[in-house]
């Protein structure tokens, strides 16, 4: 019709011009109203019409995780189709990395969709970061153990399995660094919730985390690694959504699924608004439109099509059904406890183990002697440590050759170092098995002199990058009348403390005869911890717990 009007006489042209003037005036009025409402100009700062029908072009930055990005992009495309004046720029980053950006004062976008509220709490812990509030949940997916096809066939493992079975057998999963991977963090948190404080649970979890920390992998590569199903490939941490995606493209070696019977964590994707300078009606409307597109019928369909579960979904894509129990998102303190333990065991140990061989260690403890239990505990600990750790072994009482209260059975060396026909670990295991041969029936406990000599030895040979420590096990009190006093020991330790070369002394008391208060004072003076196994039969659990909860290096 416009073409027709322009070909007519002057009256028709005048009418067309009048209409155009009205359109321009209305457009200018509309733009003025938007500006009065506080809307910011586009990225170039130039007001006014930018494309046909647009008073202002608006770009809305969004940040989410790589796995959830396709869902966000699909929702953004629908909004853009309805509103060509608005563009959504969807950037991807791990939730851990985005949280660190926010803690550092950088706000990368106007909305953030992390994969766990743990990271929102992490940001809120920092008083200098913006205060965030998580909005509606958009999707979730359970954390599980993905098992390569051949391993699943050989073990027959699938479905719910108790944590002891998962961690102590062939299903022990390879994980990513939990400070970077939400799935790995939540898997460790669920294991910690099930095992911590239970008989043998701390020992099992500590040993497993030590091994896991030496085999960390890129979180983006774990599922691909397991899906290759090559010889010797282990199970890996994964999400239900990742396994759904893997099965969709790999029907030859599809991953099988194991879930912790005690309950599992879940990645939860929430809408988290971020502060910005543009809070005008245009930006508010664009954010609301995207949120509605994600939570509406089409958005929920996209969530399920991508392998996630929508809020309220009890059943998933048919892999595991409803997990035995989905654990709530861990509080920041609980997540921090898991991360602290991980960072502790991830550092190699350089340790001098010092074990009491006074006469009282021959006393029975159940069907064994105290010294036999101590030796078995040392053997258990040695089997846990990676070969890159350095360990030495002393025994102590009174009246040892050379005028000391101790004898070195093995120097502090890397466990992989050559020793005789084998390696240093073999020599230590042999020495630990023969500790009973070193017990001196008439000897007393030369505690204070031994502690000081062991502390000096480790500090003088200190190696950066390791947890340099002394771990001392005893069942008695100091009985060396010719040695230094407790006050002299504590004063000597205080005088030798060097923050650049910290050497915590970790003391382990065994049985009711151990001087609990003295051991606590010695450990506290050096920044270590003190443990007590009132029942000698508990010494293995206590000893391994002491080693896996060692302080971090200085």
C-alpha positions as CSV (number, residue, x, y, z in Angstrom):
1,X,0.0,0.0,0.0
2,X,2.9,2.4,0.7
3,X,4.2,2.0,-2.8
4,X,0.8,2.7,-4.2
5,X,0.5,5.9,-2.0
6,X,3.8,7.2,-3.2
7,X,2.8,6.9,-6.9
8,X,-0.3,8.9,-6.4
9,X,-0.7,12.8,-6.7
10,X,0.4,15.4,-4.2
11,X,-2.5,14.8,-1.8
12,X,-1.5,11.2,-1.3
13,X,2.1,12.1,-0.7
14,X,1.1,14.6,1.9
15,X,-1.0,12.0,3.8
16,X,2.0,9.7,3.8
17,X,4.3,12.4,5.1
18,X,1.8,13.2,7.9
19,X,1.7,9.5,8.9
20,X,5.5,9.3,9.0
21,X,5.7,12.4,11.2
22,X,3.3,10.9,13.7
23,X,5.2,7.7,13.8
24,X,8.5,9.5,14.4
25,X,7.0,11.6,17.2
26,X,5.5,8.6,18.9
27,X,8.8,6.7,18.7
28,X,10.6,9.7,20.3
29,X,8.0,9.9,23.0
30,X,8.4,6.2,23.8
31,X,12.2,6.4,23.9
32,X,11.9,9.4,26.2
33,X,9.7,7.4,28.6
34,X,12.2,4.6,28.7
35,X,15.0,6.9,29.4
36,X,13.1,8.6,32.2
37,X,12.5,5.2,33.8
38,X,16.3,4.7,34.2
39,X,17.1,2.5,31.3
40,X,20.7,2.7,30.2
41,X,21.7,3.3,26.6
42,X,23.1,0.5,24.5
43,X,26.7,-0.5,24.6
44,X,27.8,2.4,22.4
45,X,25.9,5.0,24.5
46,X,24.0,6.3,21.4
47,X,20.3,6.8,22.1
48,X,17.5,6.5,19.6
49,X,16.4,4.0,17.0
50,X,19.0,1.4,16.1
51,X,17.2,-1.1,13.9
52,X,13.8,-1.2,12.3
53,X,11.2,-1.0,15.1
54,X,13.8,-0.9,18.0
55,X,13.9,2.2,20.2
56,X,16.9,0.6,21.9
57,X,19.0,-2.5,21.4
58,X,19.6,-4.3,24.7
59,X,22.3,-7.0,25.4
60,X,21.8,-9.1,28.5
61,X,24.9,-11.0,29.7
62,X,24.2,-14.4,31.3
63,X,26.7,-16.8,33.0
64,X,26.1,-20.5,33.5
65,X,27.9,-23.8,33.4
66,X,28.8,-25.5,30.2
67,X,26.4,-28.4,30.7
68,X,23.4,-26.2,31.3
69,X,24.2,-23.6,28.6
70,X,22.3,-25.3,25.8
71,X,19.1,-25.0,27.9
72,X,19.7,-21.3,28.5
73,X,20.5,-20.7,24.8
74,X,17.3,-22.4,23.7
75,X,15.3,-20.2,26.1
76,X,17.1,-17.1,25.0
77,X,16.4,-17.9,21.3
78,X,12.7,-18.1,22.0
79,X,12.7,-14.7,23.7
80,X,14.8,-13.1,20.9
81,X,12.4,-14.4,18.3
82,X,9.6,-12.6,20.1
83,X,11.8,-9.5,20.8
84,X,14.5,-8.9,18.2
85,X,15.6,-5.8,20.1
86,X,17.0,-7.9,22.9
87,X,20.1,-10.1,22.7
88,X,21.3,-12.6,25.3
89,X,25.0,-13.2,25.5
90,X,25.4,-16.5,27.3
91,X,28.9,-17.2,28.7
92,X,30.0,-20.4,30.3
93,X,32.3,-20.9,33.3
94,X,32.5,-23.4,36.1
95,X,30.5,-22.3,39.1
96,X,33.7,-22.4,41.2
97,X,35.4,-19.9,38.8
98,X,32.5,-17.6,38.6
99,X,32.3,-17.6,42.4
100,X,35.9,-16.6,42.6
101,X,35.3,-13.8,40.1
102,X,32.5,-12.4,42.3
103,X,34.6,-12.8,45.4
104,X,37.3,-10.8,43.7
105,X,34.9,-7.9,42.8
106,X,34.2,-8.8,39.2
107,X,30.5,-9.1,38.2
108,X,30.5,-11.0,34.9
109,X,26.8,-10.8,34.0
110,X,23.3,-9.8,35.1
111,X,22.2,-13.3,36.0
112,X,24.2,-16.4,37.1
113,X,23.0,-20.0,36.9
114,X,25.4,-22.0,39.0
115,X,25.1,-25.8,39.5
116,X,24.9,-25.6,43.3
117,X,23.9,-23.0,45.9
118,X,27.2,-24.0,47.6
119,X,28.9,-21.5,45.4
120,X,26.3,-18.8,46.2
121,X,27.1,-19.3,49.9
122,X,30.8,-19.2,49.1
123,X,30.4,-15.8,47.6
124,X,28.2,-14.6,50.5
125,X,31.0,-15.6,52.9
126,X,33.1,-12.8,51.6
127,X,32.1,-9.4,53.1
128,X,33.5,-7.6,50.0
129,X,31.5,-9.5,47.5
130,X,27.9,-8.7,46.5
131,X,25.2,-10.2,48.6
132,X,23.4,-12.8,46.5
133,X,20.0,-14.5,46.8
134,X,19.3,-17.7,44.9
135,X,15.9,-17.6,43.1
136,X,13.9,-20.5,41.7
137,X,15.4,-23.8,40.9
138,X,15.5,-24.5,37.2
139,X,16.8,-28.0,37.0
140,X,18.7,-30.7,39.0
141,X,20.6,-33.9,38.4
142,X,21.8,-36.6,40.9
143,X,25.5,-37.2,41.4
144,X,26.5,-40.8,40.8
145,X,29.4,-43.2,39.9
146,X,29.6,-43.9,36.2
147,X,31.0,-47.4,35.6
148,X,32.7,-48.4,32.3
149,X,30.8,-51.2,30.5
150,X,33.5,-53.9,30.9
151,X,34.0,-53.1,34.6
152,X,30.3,-53.2,35.2
153,X,30.1,-56.6,33.5
154,X,33.0,-58.0,35.5
155,X,31.7,-56.8,38.9
156,X,28.0,-57.1,38.3
157,X,27.7,-53.7,40.0
158,X,24.7,-51.5,39.3
159,X,22.1,-49.5,41.2
160,X,22.5,-48.6,44.9
161,X,25.7,-49.7,46.6
162,X,26.9,-48.9,50.1
163,X,29.9,-46.5,50.4
164,X,32.2,-49.1,51.9
165,X,31.7,-51.2,48.8
166,X,32.2,-48.3,46.5
167,X,35.4,-47.0,48.1
168,X,37.1,-50.3,49.0
169,X,36.7,-52.3,45.8
170,X,37.1,-52.0,42.1
171,X,34.4,-49.3,42.0
172,X,36.5,-46.7,43.7
173,X,35.9,-43.7,41.5
174,X,38.3,-41.3,39.9
175,X,37.2,-37.7,40.6
176,X,38.2,-34.1,39.7
177,X,39.5,-31.5,42.2
178,X,36.5,-30.8,44.5
179,X,37.6,-27.2,44.7
180,X,36.8,-26.9,41.0
181,X,34.2,-29.6,40.3
182,X,30.8,-29.5,42.0
183,X,30.0,-33.1,41.2
184,X,33.2,-34.2,42.9
185,X,32.6,-32.0,45.9
186,X,29.1,-33.3,46.4
187,X,30.2,-36.9,46.0
188,X,32.9,-36.5,48.7
189,X,30.3,-34.7,50.9
190,X,27.9,-37.6,50.6
191,X,30.7,-40.1,51.5
192,X,31.8,-37.9,54.4
193,X,28.2,-37.7,55.7
194,X,27.8,-41.5,55.5
195,X,31.2,-42.5,56.9
196,X,32.7,-39.8,59.1
197,X,32.6,-40.8,62.8
198,X,31.7,-44.4,62.2
199,X,33.9,-47.4,63.1
200,X,36.5,-47.6,60.3
201,X,34.6,-44.9,58.3
202,X,37.2,-42.2,58.9
203,X,40.0,-44.6,58.0
204,X,38.3,-45.8,54.8
205,X,37.4,-42.2,53.7
206,X,40.9,-40.9,54.5
207,X,42.6,-43.7,52.6
208,X,40.3,-43.3,49.6
209,X,40.8,-39.5,49.5
210,X,44.5,-39.9,49.6
211,X,44.4,-42.2,46.5
212,X,41.8,-40.0,44.7
213,X,43.9,-36.9,45.2
214,X,46.8,-38.6,43.3
215,X,44.6,-39.4,40.3
216,X,42.6,-36.2,39.8
217,X,41.5,-35.5,36.3
218,X,40.0,-32.7,34.3
219,X,36.2,-32.7,35.1
220,X,35.4,-32.3,31.4
221,X,37.4,-35.5,30.5
222,X,36.2,-37.9,33.2
223,X,33.0,-39.2,31.4
224,X,34.9,-39.4,28.1
225,X,37.7,-41.4,29.8
226,X,35.3,-43.9,31.3
227,X,33.2,-44.2,28.1
228,X,36.3,-45.3,26.1
229,X,36.1,-48.5,28.2
230,X,39.8,-49.3,27.7
231,X,41.6,-51.9,29.7
232,X,42.1,-50.7,33.3
233,X,39.7,-47.8,33.1
234,X,38.2,-47.0,36.4
235,X,34.8,-45.8,37.5
236,X,34.4,-42.0,37.6
237,X,32.2,-39.4,39.3
238,X,29.4,-38.1,37.0
239,X,25.9,-36.8,36.9
240,X,22.8,-38.6,35.7
241,X,22.6,-35.9,32.9
242,X,26.2,-36.7,31.7
243,X,25.5,-40.4,31.5
244,X,22.3,-39.8,29.6
245,X,24.3,-37.7,27.1
246,X,27.0,-40.3,26.9
247,X,24.5,-43.1,26.2
248,X,22.9,-41.0,23.5
249,X,26.1,-40.9,21.4
250,X,27.7,-44.2,22.5
251,X,25.5,-47.3,22.2
252,X,28.6,-49.6,21.9
253,X,30.1,-49.0,25.4
254,X,27.4,-47.3,27.4
255,X,28.2,-46.4,31.0
256,X,26.5,-48.1,33.8
257,X,25.4,-46.4,37.0
258,X,26.0,-46.9,40.7
259,X,24.5,-44.7,43.3
260,X,25.4,-44.5,47.0
261,X,22.8,-46.4,49.0
262,X,23.1,-44.0,51.9
263,X,22.0,-41.1,49.7
264,X,23.7,-38.9,47.1
265,X,24.1,-35.2,46.3
266,X,22.6,-33.4,43.3
267,X,23.6,-30.6,41.1
268,X,20.9,-27.9,41.4
269,X,20.7,-25.1,38.9
270,X,19.2,-21.9,40.4
271,X,18.5,-18.4,39.0
272,X,20.8,-16.0,40.8
273,X,20.4,-12.3,39.9
274,X,23.6,-10.2,39.9
275,X,23.9,-6.5,40.5
276,X,24.4,-4.1,37.7
277,X,24.2,-0.4,36.7
278,X,21.4,-0.9,34.3
279,X,18.2,-1.5,36.3
280,X,15.8,0.2,33.9
281,X,12.5,-1.2,32.7
282,X,14.1,-2.7,29.6
283,X,16.7,-4.7,31.5
284,X,14.1,-5.8,34.1
285,X,11.7,-6.9,31.4
286,X,14.5,-8.8,29.5
287,X,15.6,-10.7,32.7
288,X,12.0,-11.5,33.6
289,X,11.4,-12.8,30.1
290,X,14.4,-15.1,30.2
291,X,13.4,-16.5,33.6
292,X,9.9,-17.1,32.4
293,X,11.2,-18.8,29.3
294,X,13.3,-21.2,31.5
295,X,10.6,-22.0,34.0
296,X,7.7,-22.2,31.5
297,X,6.4,-25.3,29.7
298,X,8.9,-25.0,26.8
299,X,11.8,-24.4,29.3
300,X,10.9,-27.5,31.3
301,X,10.7,-29.5,28.1
302,X,14.2,-28.3,27.2
303,X,15.5,-29.3,30.7
304,X,14.2,-32.8,30.4
305,X,15.3,-33.2,26.8
306,X,18.9,-32.3,27.9
307,X,18.9,-35.1,30.4
308,X,18.2,-33.0,33.5
309,X,15.3,-33.3,35.9
310,X,12.9,-30.5,36.3
311,X,11.9,-29.2,39.8
312,X,9.6,-31.8,41.4
313,X,10.6,-34.7,39.1
314,X,11.0,-37.8,41.2
315,X,11.9,-40.0,38.3
316,X,14.6,-39.2,35.8
317,X,15.5,-40.4,32.3
318,X,15.3,-44.0,33.4
319,X,18.9,-44.6,34.7
320,X,18.4,-44.8,38.4
321,X,14.8,-43.9,39.1
322,X,14.4,-42.0,42.3
323,X,17.7,-42.2,44.3
324,X,17.4,-43.8,47.8
325,X,17.9,-40.3,49.2
326,X,18.9,-37.0,47.7
327,X,20.9,-35.1,50.2
328,X,20.3,-31.4,50.7
329,X,22.9,-29.0,49.4
330,X,25.7,-28.9,52.0
331,X,26.1,-25.8,54.2
332,X,29.2,-23.8,53.5
333,X,30.8,-25.0,56.7
334,X,30.2,-28.7,55.7
335,X,31.6,-28.1,52.2
336,X,34.6,-26.3,53.6
337,X,35.3,-29.2,55.9
338,X,35.5,-31.6,53.0
339,X,37.7,-29.2,51.0
340,X,40.0,-28.8,54.0
341,X,40.4,-32.5,54.4
342,X,41.1,-32.9,50.6
343,X,43.7,-30.2,50.7
344,X,45.3,-31.8,53.6
345,X,45.6,-35.3,52.3
346,X,46.5,-34.1,48.8
347,X,49.9,-32.9,50.0
348,X,52.6,-35.6,50.4
349,X,53.7,-36.4,53.9
350,X,57.3,-36.4,55.2
351,X,56.9,-38.1,58.5
352,X,59.0,-39.6,61.3
353,X,56.9,-42.3,63.1
354,X,58.1,-42.9,66.7
355,X,56.6,-45.9,68.5
356,X,56.9,-46.8,72.2
357,X,58.6,-50.2,72.8
358,X,58.7,-50.0,76.6
359,X,57.8,-53.1,78.6
360,X,54.1,-52.1,79.0
361,X,53.6,-52.5,75.2
362,X,53.7,-56.3,75.7
363,X,50.5,-56.1,77.7
364,X,47.6,-58.0,76.1
365,X,44.9,-56.1,74.1
366,X,42.2,-58.6,73.2
367,X,43.9,-61.5,71.6
368,X,47.0,-59.5,70.7
369,X,49.6,-57.4,72.4
370,X,49.7,-53.6,72.3
371,X,52.9,-53.6,70.3
372,X,51.3,-56.0,67.8
373,X,48.4,-53.7,67.3
374,X,50.7,-50.7,66.9
375,X,52.7,-52.6,64.2
376,X,49.5,-53.6,62.4
377,X,48.4,-49.9,62.5
378,X,51.7,-48.8,61.0
379,X,51.3,-51.3,58.3
380,X,47.8,-50.1,57.5
381,X,49.0,-46.5,57.3
382,X,51.9,-47.4,55.1
383,X,49.6,-49.2,52.6
384,X,47.6,-46.0,52.4
385,X,50.4,-43.5,51.7
386,X,51.4,-42.9,48.0
387,X,54.9,-43.8,47.1
388,X,55.9,-40.2,46.8
389,X,55.5,-39.8,50.6
390,X,58.6,-39.9,52.8
391,X,58.5,-42.0,56.0
392,X,61.0,-43.0,58.7
393,X,60.7,-45.2,61.8
394,X,62.1,-44.9,65.3
395,X,61.3,-47.0,68.4
396,X,61.8,-45.6,71.9
397,X,61.9,-46.5,75.6
398,X,64.9,-46.0,77.9
399,X,68.5,-47.2,77.9
400,X,69.0,-47.6,74.2
401,X,72.6,-48.1,72.8
402,X,74.6,-44.9,72.5
403,X,73.0,-43.2,75.5
404,X,69.7,-42.2,73.8
405,X,66.2,-43.2,74.4
406,X,65.5,-44.2,70.8
407,X,66.8,-46.3,67.9
408,X,66.3,-45.6,64.2
409,X,64.9,-48.6,62.4
410,X,64.5,-46.8,59.0
411,X,65.6,-43.3,57.9
412,X,63.1,-40.8,56.4
413,X,63.1,-41.6,52.7
414,X,60.6,-41.6,49.8
415,X,58.6,-44.8,49.9
416,X,59.6,-45.5,46.3
417,X,63.4,-45.3,47.1
418,X,65.4,-48.4,46.4
419,X,66.1,-50.5,49.6
420,X,67.8,-53.8,49.4
421,X,65.9,-56.1,47.0
422,X,62.8,-53.9,47.1
423,X,61.8,-50.3,47.9
424,X,61.7,-48.3,51.1
425,X,58.0,-49.1,51.7
426,X,58.9,-52.8,51.8
427,X,61.6,-52.2,54.4
428,X,59.2,-50.2,56.6
429,X,56.5,-52.9,56.4
430,X,59.0,-55.5,57.4
431,X,60.2,-53.3,60.3
432,X,56.6,-52.6,61.4
433,X,55.8,-56.3,61.4
434,X,58.8,-57.0,63.7
435,X,58.2,-54.3,66.3
436,X,57.7,-56.9,69.0
437,X,61.3,-57.9,68.6
438,X,62.4,-54.4,69.8
439,X,60.3,-54.3,73.0
440,X,62.5,-54.0,76.1
441,X,60.7,-55.8,78.9
442,X,62.5,-53.9,81.7
443,X,62.6,-50.6,80.0
444,X,60.5,-47.5,80.9
445,X,59.2,-44.7,78.7
446,X,61.7,-42.1,77.7
447,X,59.1,-39.7,76.3
448,X,60.5,-36.1,76.6
449,X,64.0,-36.7,75.3
450,X,62.7,-38.7,72.4
451,X,60.1,-36.0,71.4
452,X,62.8,-33.3,71.4
453,X,65.3,-35.4,69.4
454,X,62.6,-36.3,66.8
455,X,61.5,-32.7,66.5
456,X,65.1,-31.6,65.9
457,X,65.7,-34.3,63.3
458,X,62.7,-33.5,61.2
459,X,63.2,-29.7,61.5
460,X,66.9,-29.8,60.6
461,X,66.1,-31.9,57.5
462,X,62.9,-30.0,56.6
463,X,61.8,-30.2,53.0
464,X,59.3,-27.6,51.6
465,X,56.3,-28.9,49.8
466,X,55.6,-31.7,52.2
467,X,53.8,-32.0,55.5
468,X,56.9,-32.4,57.7
469,X,55.8,-34.0,61.0
470,X,56.5,-36.3,63.9
471,X,53.9,-38.9,64.8
472,X,54.4,-40.5,68.2
473,X,52.5,-43.4,69.7
474,X,52.8,-44.3,73.4
475,X,50.9,-46.2,76.1
476,X,52.6,-44.5,79.1
477,X,54.0,-41.5,80.8
478,X,57.6,-40.2,80.9
479,X,59.6,-42.3,83.3
480,X,63.2,-41.2,82.4
481,X,64.5,-39.5,85.6
482,X,67.8,-38.7,83.9
483,X,66.2,-36.8,81.0
484,X,64.7,-33.4,80.6
485,X,61.5,-32.3,82.4
486,X,58.2,-31.4,80.8
487,X,58.8,-27.7,81.3
488,X,62.2,-28.0,79.7
489,X,60.8,-29.9,76.8
490,X,58.0,-27.3,76.2
491,X,60.6,-24.4,76.5
492,X,63.0,-26.1,74.0
493,X,60.1,-26.7,71.5
494,X,59.0,-23.1,71.8
495,X,62.5,-21.8,71.3
496,X,62.9,-23.9,68.1
497,X,59.6,-23.0,66.5
498,X,60.2,-21.6,63.0
499,X,57.1,-20.5,61.0
500,X,59.0,-21.2,57.8
501,X,59.7,-24.8,58.9
502,X,56.7,-26.0,60.9
503,X,56.9,-29.5,62.3
504,X,53.7,-30.5,64.1
505,X,54.1,-33.3,66.6
506,X,51.0,-35.5,66.4
507,X,50.7,-37.6,69.6
508,X,48.6,-40.8,69.9
509,X,47.9,-42.2,73.4
510,X,47.1,-45.9,73.6
511,X,45.2,-47.3,76.6
512,X,44.3,-45.9,80.0
513,X,47.9,-45.4,81.1
514,X,48.8,-42.8,78.5
515,X,49.2,-39.3,79.9
516,X,46.5,-37.5,78.0
517,X,47.2,-34.0,79.3
518,X,50.9,-34.2,78.7
519,X,50.4,-35.5,75.1
520,X,47.9,-32.7,74.5
521,X,50.4,-30.0,75.7
522,X,53.2,-31.4,73.5
523,X,51.0,-31.4,70.4
524,X,49.6,-27.9,71.1
525,X,53.0,-26.5,71.5
526,X,54.0,-27.5,68.0
527,X,50.7,-26.9,66.2
528,X,49.8,-30.6,66.1
529,X,46.9,-32.6,67.3
530,X,46.6,-35.2,70.1
531,X,44.5,-38.4,69.9
532,X,43.6,-41.0,72.5
533,X,42.6,-44.6,72.0
534,X,41.4,-45.6,75.5
535,X,40.7,-49.1,74.2
536,X,44.0,-50.3,72.6
537,X,41.9,-52.3,70.1
538,X,40.9,-48.9,68.6
539,X,44.4,-47.9,67.8
540,X,44.3,-48.7,64.1
541,X,41.4,-46.4,63.4
542,X,42.8,-43.7,65.7
543,X,46.3,-43.9,64.2
544,X,45.2,-43.7,60.6
545,X,42.8,-40.9,61.5
546,X,45.7,-39.0,63.0
547,X,47.7,-39.4,59.9
548,X,44.9,-38.4,57.4
549,X,44.0,-35.3,59.5
550,X,47.5,-34.0,59.7
551,X,48.1,-30.2,59.5
552,X,48.8,-28.6,56.1
553,X,52.3,-27.5,55.2
554,X,53.4,-24.1,56.1
